[in-house]
Amino acid sequence: MAYYSHWSYNEIMNMEHSERRKWCEEFSKTASQLGVHVGLGLGTSVELDKWYSLGCYYKFIGDVSEALSCFDKYLDIDPHNEGVITMRKSCAAMMGEAQQS
């Protein structure tokens, strides 16, 4: 995104997360309309990145139920991502522990 927008890496990284996500989504839409394959460094889509980031955020703040929901939405799109499957299993285990308490 920095290359095509002529922004420096620091300009992009200094944006608020929500602002950076907005620009990534806009860039993704435009690229898709032009028939350009869009990836975020590791070849993930903006949609997948959104669900993974939100899942990690909710897990971090302790809202494991919401984290599970986000990871499930990710896996609906890409059911074979081992990293997300592992994160989901971790959240499910945390839910089980919370229910046993």
C-alpha positions in Angstrom: 0.0 0.0 0.0 2.8 2.4 0.8 4.4 2.0 -2.6 1.2 2.7 -4.5 0.1 5.5 -2.3 3.5 7.1 -2.1 3.3 7.1 1.7 6.3 6.2 3.8 6.3 3.2 6.0 6.4 5.5 9.1 3.4 7.5 7.8 1.4 4.4 7.5 2.5 2.9 10.8 1.9 6.1 12.7 -1.8 6.1 11.7 -4.4 5.1 14.2 -5.2 1.4 13.7 -8.8 2.2 12.6 -7.5 4.8 10.1 -4.9 2.3 8.7 -7.6 -0.4 8.4 -9.9 2.0 6.6 -7.2 2.8 4.0 -6.3 -0.9 3.7 -10.0 -1.7 3.0 -10.3 1.1 0.5 -7.1 0.0 -1.2 -8.3 -3.6 -1.3 -11.7 -2.5 -2.9 -10.0 -0.5 -5.6 -7.4 -3.2 -6.4 -10.2 -5.8 -6.6 -12.2 -3.6 -9.0 -9.1 -3.4 -11.1 -8.6 -7.2 -11.0 -5.4 -7.0 -9.0 -4.8 -9.7 -6.4 -4.7 -8.2 -3.0 -2.6 -9.6 -0.1 -1.3 -8.1 3.1 2.3 -9.1 3.2 1.6 -12.8 4.0 -1.0 -13.2 1.3 -4.1 -12.7 3.5 -7.1 -10.7 2.6 -8.3 -7.6 4.4 -11.4 -9.5 5.5 -9.3 -12.3 7.0 -7.0 -9.8 8.6 -10.0 -8.1 10.2 -11.4 -11.3 11.8 -8.0 -12.4 13.0 -7.0 -9.0 14.5 -10.4 -8.7 16.2 -10.2 -12.3 17.5 -6.8 -11.6 19.0 -8.0 -8.3 20.5 -11.0 -9.9 22.2 -8.9 -12.8 23.5 -6.4 -10.2 24.9 -9.1 -8.3 26.8 -10.6 -11.5 28.1 -13.8 -11.6 26.0 -13.2 -15.2 24.9 -16.8 -15.7 23.6 -16.4 -12.8 21.1 -12.9 -14.0 20.2 -14.3 -17.4 19.3 -16.9 -15.7 17.1 -14.3 -13.8 15.2 -12.1 -16.8 14.7 -15.1 -18.8 13.5 -15.8 -16.0 10.9 -12.2 -16.3 9.8 -12.5 -20.1 9.5 -15.7 -19.8 7.5 -13.6 -18.1 4.8 -10.3 -20.0 5.2 -11.0 -23.3 7.1 -7.4 -24.6 6.8 -5.4 -21.9 8.6 -3.5 -23.9 11.3 -2.6 -20.7 13.2 -6.2 -19.6 13.5 -7.4 -23.1 14.3 -4.8 -23.2 17.2 -6.0 -19.8 18.5 -9.6 -21.0 18.3 -8.8 -24.2 20.3 -7.0 -22.0 22.9 -10.1 -19.9 23.3 -12.4 -22.9 23.5 -10.2 -24.3 26.2 -10.3 -21.0 28.1 -14.1 -21.1 27.8 -14.2 -24.6 29.2 -12.0 -23.5 32.1 -14.3 -20.5 32.8 -17.4 -22.7 32.8 -15.8 -25.2 35.2 -15.0 -22.4 37.7 
